[in-house]
Protein backbone atom coordinates (compact mmCIF):
# COMPACT_ATOMS: atom_id res chain seq x y z
CA UNK A 1 0.00 0.00 0.00
CA UNK A 2 1.34 3.45 -0.86
CA UNK A 3 2.14 6.03 1.79
CA UNK A 4 -0.63 8.18 0.29
CA UNK A 5 -3.16 5.39 0.70
CA UNK A 6 -2.07 4.69 4.26
CA UNK A 7 -2.37 8.36 5.16
CA UNK A 8 -5.75 8.65 3.44
CA UNK A 9 -7.11 5.80 5.56
CA UNK A 10 -5.63 7.36 8.68
CA UNK A 11 -7.12 10.75 7.79
CA UNK A 12 -10.51 9.21 7.03
CA UNK A 13 -10.60 7.34 10.34
CA UNK A 14 -9.46 10.34 12.41
CA UNK A 15 -11.92 12.65 10.61
CA UNK A 16 -14.74 10.19 11.36
CA UNK A 17 -13.76 10.24 15.04
CA UNK A 18 -13.69 14.04 14.95
CA UNK A 19 -17.21 14.03 13.49
CA UNK A 20 -18.33 11.26 15.86
CA UNK A 21 -19.48 8.99 13.05
CA UNK A 22 -18.14 6.05 11.07
CA UNK A 23 -15.48 6.10 8.39
CA UNK A 24 -18.02 4.46 6.06
CA UNK A 25 -20.42 7.36 6.55
CA UNK A 26 -17.70 9.95 5.95
CA UNK A 27 -16.50 8.18 2.81
CA UNK A 28 -20.10 8.07 1.56
CA UNK A 29 -20.41 11.84 2.09
CA UNK A 30 -17.10 12.49 0.33
CA UNK A 31 -18.17 10.30 -2.58
CA UNK A 32 -21.54 12.06 -2.88
CA UNK A 33 -19.78 15.44 -2.94
CA UNK A 34 -17.11 14.14 -5.34
CA UNK A 35 -14.36 15.05 -2.86
CA UNK A 36 -12.68 11.69 -2.28
CA UNK A 37 -10.02 11.95 -4.98
CA UNK A 38 -9.38 15.63 -4.19
CA UNK A 39 -8.80 14.83 -0.51
CA UNK A 40 -6.58 11.88 -1.45
CA UNK A 41 -4.57 14.15 -3.76
CA UNK A 42 -4.04 16.66 -0.94
CA UNK A 43 -1.58 14.23 0.70
CA UNK A 44 1.42 16.51 0.19
CA UNK A 45 -0.26 19.29 2.17
CA UNK A 46 -2.35 17.37 4.69
CA UNK A 47 0.36 15.02 5.93
CA UNK A 48 2.75 17.83 6.94
CA UNK A 49 0.34 20.07 8.79
CA UNK A 50 -1.66 19.68 11.97
CA UNK A 51 -4.47 17.18 11.52
CA UNK A 52 -6.93 19.78 12.81
CA UNK A 53 -5.97 22.03 9.87
CA UNK A 54 -6.87 19.24 7.44
CA UNK A 55 -10.19 18.72 9.26
CA UNK A 56 -11.01 22.42 9.01
CA UNK A 57 -10.13 22.43 5.31
CA UNK A 58 -12.27 19.36 4.65
CA UNK A 59 -15.17 20.96 6.56
CA UNK A 60 -14.92 24.04 4.33
CA UNK A 61 -14.71 21.93 1.17
CA UNK A 62 -17.81 20.00 2.18
CA UNK A 63 -19.79 23.19 2.85
CA UNK A 64 -18.70 24.72 -0.47
CA UNK A 65 -19.55 21.58 -2.44
CA UNK A 66 -22.92 21.27 -0.69
CA UNK A 67 -23.81 24.83 -1.66
CA UNK A 68 -22.83 24.28 -5.28
CA UNK A 69 -24.95 21.16 -5.73
N, C-alpha and C positions, 0 to 999 in steps of 0.2 A: 504494500500500500504506500502511496506517495506521502510525503510530508504534508502536502496540501490537503490530501484526503483525511489524514489523521487529524490535522488541525480543524478541518471543517466539522468533523464528527464531534470533536471536543467543544468547538464553538456552539454547535447546535445543542448539545446536551447542557452546557452551562447556560445558554440563553433560555432554554426550556425551564431550567431551575429558577432563573431570574424571573420568568413570567409565571412561575408556579403552575406549569402544565407539562405535558409530555413532549418529547422530541418529535414523535409522530405528528402531533397536532401542529407544532411549529413548522415542520417540514411541509405539511399540507398547506398551511397559510403561505409560506414562501413560494410554493409551487403555484398556488392560485394567483398570486401577485406577480408571477414570473420573475422572482428575485433570487431563486436558488443559485443559478449559475453566476450571477453578479456577485453574490456574497462569497461564493467559492473563489471567484477570481480576485477578490479583495485580500487574499492571503498575505501578499507582500506588505500590506498596510496593517491589517488586523493582528497579525501575529507578533508585531513589534511594539504595539501600543497596549495600554491598559485595557483589559477585557471590558471594563465598564464603558470605555470610549466606543468600542465596537458595538456594544449593546445599544448605546444612545444613537449611533449612526443607523443601525438596523431599524430601530424604532422610527426614526425620521423617514427612512426609505419606505417603510410600510405605510406610514401615514400619507406620504406623497403619492405612492402607487394607488392607495385606496381612493384618494380624491380624484385621480385621473381616470379611474375605471367607471 
